[in-house]
Amino acid sequence: MKIRRHGPAGLVLVAFLLASSAFFAFAAFYSSVRQEEYEGLGLPVLNVNTYGKKISSKEKYLDAVYSLDYGDQHWGGGCRIRGRGNSTWNTIDTNKKPYLLKLDDDEALLGLGRARRWVLKASATDKSFLRDEFAFYLAHHIWDRFAWTPRQRFVTLILNGKYAGLYGLQEKVEILPERVGINPADGSVLFKIDEHKSERLSFTSEHGALFNIVDTDGVELSWDEFFALKDFVNEREKYLFGENDDGGSWTQYFDLDSLVDWYLINELTKNHDSRFQASCFIYYDKPKDKFFMGPVWDFDLSAGNTDAAGCSETDGYITAQGFWYEHLLTDEVFMAALRSRWRETRDEISGSIDGIQDWADALRDAAVLNDRAWKSFGHRQWPNPTGWRSRKSYQDEVDYMVGYLRARLVWLDKQWG
């Protein structure tokens, strides 16, 4: 491959183009959106003031204050804020950024579970804003055999007095009584299986899954305890693959119901990251001596929203490519439970896809106002799935998502129906 070298004139042109891109991104953010316009949406309004400082890091927090108003309800006080995310934070093709908000005190914001840490989901990569919403709905109401599933509320974010767009205020996956309700003091552990070593304590299992120990709720693990935990996971993993010597069934140590429901949600939506690639959560409950899949999380790259790994195609499997599930789909016990669960819920799933349009109708004005600031419909916006140029309106994006899921339902019905 030849590398083209730029002369002085070429370098000036490149610099001009980069500066122009930065200018237009800056201009988009500070486009004129009046207070009466975003207040007229009827959404909760979250104001965050960092005293004028730019949020430029996902490691370092900035001191801030916040206020959240919805009707006659009000929350407010001190907080800290930083960036978050992997691709959504780092790509230069996405200017609207996600944040992590850490309140000084626990609060039950907008009727959600009491906590200090809250995710502000930008959904810059999901122009429908509805992929997380749909997946969370499935996990709460249909494929719902999880101890806990995150919730979100849509809010208008005002950052340092400027309109920042439509955001999802989401409950963060962490160990708390009103979130993942396990107790690390008794030996229970929350893991994130990921391709990124995103936590201080990480290890790769013998079958290739990278386990990050996400949250110990203040319980410190010694290195001896860490290596003992790694050995324990590897020993239990052998049961999934039929490599144990005692003749015991894997269902003794892995919760079949949550494994099935987690798989169905991710496979129906053909979630790119569900191949144990990013943000796949699993926890070990010591008193029950079992591993449970979940909570479900992060569906930006689902429902046809990327071309990578064939995800824009409505046929074929994606979650089945994940280390454990590739094997589980050859297991008679798992497949019998999967087919049974699919058949008993199939009509409800079809109805839930039909209901996406109702959510879209309620969110339309907020999404259109967000687009006025960020210029996403019909514009290049990572991950740029097939047909993005032709989808020039919010309804185009919703129609694409709904059409994809309907076609996906038909294909999966042929496999399991």
Disulfide bonds with the S-S distance in Angstrom:
none
